[in-house]
Amino acid sequence: MKVVPTKLTKYNVYDGFTRLVGIGDEVTLPDFEPLSDTVSGAAFLGEFDDPTVGAFGNMKMDIPFNALTSEALNMLDMLKVKTITLAGVAQCLDVEGNIVFLPTRVVIRGRGGTLKGGSFKAGSGTGTSASVTILAITIVVNGETAVELDKVNPTYKLWGVDQLAYIKANC
């Protein structure tokens, strides 16, 4: 059934299987920026960027916290890989205008990075945030894996299609 997504109704953030409490209202997802070289030459009109299939630049995700908490400080651990899950529900309209819901899930594996402690002000949140350097990310929409990228165990799939299959078979 075709639907038109209108908004993310609600989401939660999990560290492993533990729901993180006190998360700020917005988590910005990482950009997928492929590593590329600029191609130019006599055969071309100008130049263009040519991406290296499956190779992406450094990816980070900042997780905001309402206060400086143990959960925020635990994100500083650079020795252990963390699994962070954003589980949400997208609100959509079907062809008749009825509201229907689609589950959306983003799972990242990564290591701790920068901690922004924020500030102390009576009656206010601290503005604390922790960044995670992403080693792997999976995006699932309505139960179907849309993107699977694992930088450590070379995997790059879009909608189940292995984008690196030919490369792996010939290297």
Secondary structure by P-SEA (a helix, b strand, c coil): cbbbbccccccccccccccccccccbbbbbbbccbbbbbbcccccbbbbbbccccccbbbbbbbbccccccccccccccbbbbbbbbbbbbbccccbbbbbbbbbbbbbbbbccccccccccccccbbbbbbbccbbbbbccccccbbbbcccbbbbccccccaaaaaacc
